[in-house]
Amino acid sequence: MANFAPHIFSMTKSTITVEVVLDDQKVPQEINWRATDSTAEEAQQAKAMMVSFWDSAEKAALRIDLWTKQMMVDEMADFYYQTFMTMADTFQRATKNTELVGDIKTFAADFYKKFRDQQLKENKM
């Protein structure tokens, strides 16, 4: 009979803390975050955030989307474009489905181009 040593897995834990300062209308004024694994000693500021969790029991995405009054429209477009691109990269790593990843990236590029075209048109008027 073979003698097998039990596998011991070392698990680490990381904590991400988000602090949102609201005005009297409950509109975010500040978004600050920190992570225990970060090299940053101070909390980091953000103008916007998106967090999604997958509830497998309900088969539903649970989301938190917040942005401050200081978030400019062009920054929001940049934020969305970059989020679409990173979602595509994540989908690639998870599924290896290059066709759909290409579709997501094409959509992201089209979205960003349309936004820029709209901005140019509005600024010329």
Secondary structure as UniProt FT lines:
FT   STRAND          16..22
FT   TURN            24..25
FT   STRAND          28..35
FT   TURN            36..37
FT   STRAND          44..46
FT   STRAND          48..55
FT   TURN            56..59
FT   STRAND          60..67
FT   TURN            69..70
FT   HELIX           73..95
FT   HELIX           98..124
//
